[in-house]
């Protein structure tokens, strides 16, 4: 996808979250877009929230692990990703 498409995907997922804050998949979709945009801090927040809302989702927990690794590799750790 192109940069503009990822930005639009993140915006659309954010709109879905505004309509339903308990929609875990929207947080995960926004997290995916934010990873593509190299916004790892916010992606980590999104996947953390998605995992809280849907703890049975292995995909969300795996994605959270992946974004933690990305955050670690940038040398800019975010504490809420490790709680």
Sine and cosine of phi, psi and omega as CSV:
sin_phi,cos_phi,sin_psi,cos_psi,sin_omega,cos_omega
0.00,0.00,0.44,-0.90,0.05,-1.00
-0.99,0.13,0.35,-0.94,0.00,-1.00
-0.78,0.62,-0.73,0.69,-0.03,-1.00
-0.88,0.47,-0.58,0.81,0.01,-1.00
-0.93,0.36,-0.63,0.78,0.05,-1.00
-0.92,0.40,-0.64,0.77,0.04,-1.00
-0.89,0.46,-0.66,0.75,0.03,-1.00
-0.91,0.41,-0.64,0.77,0.03,-1.00
-0.89,0.46,-0.67,0.74,0.03,-1.00
-0.90,0.44,-0.67,0.75,0.03,-1.00
-0.89,0.45,-0.73,0.68,-0.02,-1.00
-0.88,0.48,-0.67,0.74,0.04,-1.00
-0.90,0.44,-0.63,0.78,0.06,-1.00
-0.88,0.48,-0.62,0.78,0.06,-1.00
-0.90,0.43,-0.63,0.78,0.04,-1.00
-0.90,0.43,-0.60,0.80,0.02,-1.00
-0.92,0.40,-0.63,0.77,0.04,-1.00
-0.86,0.50,-0.64,0.77,-0.01,-1.00
-0.96,0.28,-0.50,0.86,-0.03,-1.00
-0.48,-0.88,0.99,-0.11,-0.05,-1.00
-0.92,0.38,-0.18,0.98,0.00,-1.00
-0.99,-0.17,0.22,0.98,-0.04,-1.00
-1.00,0.00,1.00,-0.03,-0.07,-1.00
-0.85,0.52,-0.61,0.79,-0.03,-1.00
-0.89,0.45,-0.56,0.83,0.02,-1.00
-0.91,0.43,-0.65,0.76,0.06,-1.00
-0.89,0.45,-0.66,0.75,0.00,-1.00
-0.91,0.41,-0.66,0.75,0.02,-1.00
-0.90,0.43,-0.65,0.76,0.04,-1.00
-0.92,0.39,-0.61,0.80,0.07,-1.00
-0.87,0.49,-0.67,0.75,0.03,-1.00
-0.88,0.47,-0.71,0.71,0.01,-1.00
-0.90,0.44,-0.64,0.77,-0.02,-1.00
-0.93,0.37,-0.53,0.85,0.11,-0.99
-0.89,0.45,-0.71,0.70,0.01,-1.00
-0.87,0.49,-0.51,0.86,0.02,-1.00
-1.00,0.04,0.06,1.00,-0.01,-1.00
0.87,0.49,0.53,0.85,0.08,-1.00
-0.98,-0.20,0.96,0.30,-0.15,-0.99
-0.94,0.35,-0.53,0.85,0.01,-1.00
-0.87,0.49,-0.79,0.61,-0.01,-1.00
-0.94,0.33,-0.53,0.85,0.07,-1.00
-0.89,0.46,-0.64,0.77,0.03,-1.00
-0.89,0.46,-0.69,0.73,0.04,-1.00
-0.87,0.49,-0.69,0.72,-0.02,-1.00
-0.90,0.43,-0.72,0.69,0.00,-1.00
-0.93,0.36,-0.52,0.85,0.09,-1.00
-0.89,0.46,-0.71,0.70,-0.01,-1.00
-0.92,0.39,-0.68,0.74,0.03,-1.00
-0.86,0.52,-0.66,0.75,0.00,-1.00
-0.93,0.37,-0.58,0.82,0.07,-1.00
-0.91,0.42,-0.67,0.74,-0.04,-1.00
-0.96,0.30,-0.56,0.83,-0.04,-1.00
-0.74,-0.68,0.95,0.32,-0.08,-1.00
-0.89,0.46,-0.30,0.95,0.01,-1.00
-0.99,0.17,-0.17,0.99,-0.04,-1.00
-0.99,0.17,0.94,-0.35,0.05,-1.00
-0.94,0.35,-0.52,0.85,0.00,-1.00
-0.90,0.45,-0.67,0.74,0.00,-1.00
-0.92,0.39,-0.68,0.73,-0.01,-1.00
-0.93,0.38,-0.58,0.81,0.06,-1.00
-0.92,0.39,-0.65,0.76,0.03,-1.00
-0.91,0.41,-0.59,0.81,0.05,-1.00
-0.90,0.45,-0.68,0.74,0.06,-1.00
-0.87,0.49,-0.67,0.74,-0.02,-1.00
-0.90,0.44,-0.68,0.73,-0.02,-1.00
-0.94,0.34,-0.49,0.87,0.10,-1.00
-0.89,0.46,-0.67,0.75,0.03,-1.00
-0.90,0.44,-0.67,0.74,0.04,-1.00
-0.88,0.48,-0.68,0.74,0.02,-1.00
-0.90,0.44,-0.67,0.74,0.00,-1.00
-0.89,0.46,-0.66,0.75,-0.04,-1.00
-0.92,0.39,-0.39,0.92,0.04,-1.00
-0.99,0.10,-0.20,0.98,0.00,-1.00
0.98,0.19,0.15,0.99,-0.04,-1.00
-0.88,-0.48,0.99,0.12,-0.08,-1.00
-0.96,0.29,0.56,-0.83,0.05,-1.00
-0.87,-0.49,0.88,-0.48,-0.13,-0.99
-0.87,0.49,-0.63,0.78,-0.06,-1.00
-0.90,0.44,-0.29,0.96,0.05,-1.00
-0.97,0.25,-0.24,0.97,-0.06,-1.00
-0.92,-0.38,0.15,0.99,0.01,-1.00
-0.98,0.18,0.00,0.00,0.00,0.00
